[in-house]
């Protein structure tokens, strides 16, 4: 899987501006903005925000009014306030070894920054990665088990590329709604993504048919009962 996925990513991976830098601040800003906001919308905001606050120190010194003005249009302003808290910590103490200790930085964001900025061999598991791995393996896992599985697959020294590849596969090919079979990244067992998607769609269709049939039977029984009552009322006591 690894070699085929990395080869696919080299051909078809998304060219995103924060992937062209190893600056941990720029990458952290992108990851925070990408929470609950689509990629295309984030790109111009990310560029303008970094022009205004090119490093943690600049963001740390910003007033709330300045910060929210730069963030305006992205929504979820609490993200900006927590980002400033993280910037103040970094400006005062430097980047911690455990990035999850930064304010507003959870396990995924910490792993993403560690991998993309610092080159650490850690798996960054977001919703897209979870979906790809579960469909590939044909089973659901607990968060801890999923972390172990992703760690098993990481190619040493190429974790950033592999994480990006899994994310892109989930975002563009192995999507929540369907598997775009014409753009398969990996052969063989990865076809389970398609089979799982089709099976789920078929199950949903069967449930809809069963629900309609049940509704029709119920309606028929109600009509029959109403007819019987009507006939009895006409016959009288």
N, C-alpha and C positions, 0 to 999 in steps of 0.2 A: 504493500500500500504506500509506504513512504516515498519510494523512488518515483512511482507513477504520479502521486499527488504533487510532489515537488516539481516534476516535469510539467504537469498541467498548470501549476501556478506560474511557472516561468513563461508559459505561453499566454495564459488567460487571466492572470491575477489582476486585481484592480490597481490602478496607478493613483494612489492617494497621497496628498502632499506630506502628511506626517510620516509616511513610510520612507521618505527621502532624508530623514534626519535621525540622529541618535541622541538628540538633545532631550534629556528626561523631562524638562519643563514643557517643551512643545508637545511631547507625547502624552504627558499627564493631562494637559489642557485638552487635547483631542479626545482622550478617553472619557474625561468628565463631560465634555460637550456631547459625546455620542450616546450618553445615557439618555434614553427616551427621546432622541432626536435623530432623524434620518441623515445619512452621510451627505447627500447633496446639499442639504440645508446647512450642515455644519461647516463645510469648506470655507465659504466666505467669512463666516463669523470667526473661525479659527485664525484665519490670516489677519483680520483686522484686530482681533484681541491681542495677538502676539506683537503686532506693530505698536500697540498701546502699552502692553506689558511684556517686554521681551524676555524677562527673567523673573524668578521668584521675588527678588528684592523689589522690583518695580510694582508687582502686584501687592506685595505685603504693605507697601506704603500708600496704596490707593485708598481714598475715602469710599464709603459705601455708595455715595452718589456716583462717583467716577466709575466704580466697578460695575454697578448695575446699568449705567449708561452704555458701557462697552458690551454688556451682556444682553441688552435690550433686543427683543425679538426672538430669543432662544427659549424663553420661558423657564419655569422651574428655577427661580432665582436663588433658591437655597443652595443649588449646586455651586453658584458663583461665590457665595459666602463661605462655603466649606472649602472651596479651592483657595480662597484667600487665606484661610486658616492654615492650610497645608503650606502655602507659599511662605507664610510667616515662620513656620517651623523650619523649613529648609533654609530660609535666609538667615535664621539665627543659629541653626545647629548643623546645617548640611543635610545631605540625603541620608536617611537612616538605612541600615542594612535590611531591616524588616520594613518594607514600604507600607505594609498594612497598618503600621502604627501612625501613619499620617492621618490627620482629620479628613473624614469623608472618603477615605480610600479603603475599599473592600478587597476581598481575596482576588477577584478577577482583575480589578484595576492594578493591584499591586503586582500580580503575575505578568500582566501585559507590559507595564513599565519596566519591570525587571528583565523581561525577555527582549523587548524592542529597543530599550535604551541601554541597558547594561550587559546585554548578551548572555544572560543567565539561561541555563537549560531548565526552564520551568514551563509547564503547560498553562496556557491562558484559556480557561474554559468559559465561554459565553453560551448563550442559547443556541447559536448556530453550531458551535462545536459539539455541544451535547447532542443535538439532533443527528449530526453526521455520524458520530461514533455509535450512538444507539442503533441507528438504522444499519450501519455497516456490520455491527456485531449481532444485530437481531435481538437485542435484549436491553431492558432498562436497568440502570444502576443507581445506587445511592451516590450522593456527591463525593463521598470518600472513595468509593470504588471507581467512580468515573475519573477522579484524579489519578489513581494508580494506573488505570488503563491508558490514559493520555500520556502519562510519564513513560510507560513502556514503549510507546510509539515514537517518542521524540528522537530525532536523529541528533547525536551529539554535535554541538557546534552550529547547528542549523535550526535551533528551536524557534527563532523569530520567523524564519521563512515558513516553517511547518505550521506554526500557529496562524500566521496570515493565510496560508493555503486552506486550512480547515475552515477558518472563518469565511473566506470567499466562497468555498464550495457550498457551505450552508446558506450563504446570503444570495447566491446567484444560481445554483444548480439544485442542490438538495434542499429546497425551500420547505417552509412549513406546509404549503398547500400541495406541492407536487415536485416530482423529480423530472428535470428537463433532460430526457434521455439522450438527446443529440449532443450534449456537451459533457458526457461522462468523463470524469477525471481519472478514475481507476476502474479496472476491469474486474471480472470475477465476482467476488463476494460483495463488492460495492453495489452490485445490482440489487441488493436487498433494499436499498433505499427506494428503488422503483416499486419493488414488490410490496414493501410495507405500505407505501403511499396508496397503491392500488387496492390493497386489502382493506385499508381503513376506509377508503372511498366506497368500496363495495359494501362494507359493514354498515356505513351510514345510509347507503341506499336501501339496504335490506330493512334497516330500522324504520326508515320513512315509509316503505311499502307496508310493513307490518302495522305501523301506526295508522296508516290510511285504511287498511283492511279492518283493523280493530274498530276504527271509527265508523266505518260503513256497517259493520255487524251491529254495533251498538245502536246506530241510527235506525237500522232495520228492525231491531228488537223493540225500540221505542215506538216506531210506527205501528208495528203489529199490536203492541199493547194498547196503543191509543185507539186502533181500529176495533179491538175487542171491546173496549169500554164503550165506544160509540154504538156498537151493535147491541150491547146489553141495555144501554139507555133507551134505544129505540124499542126494544121488546117490552120494556117496562117490568114492574114487579110481578 
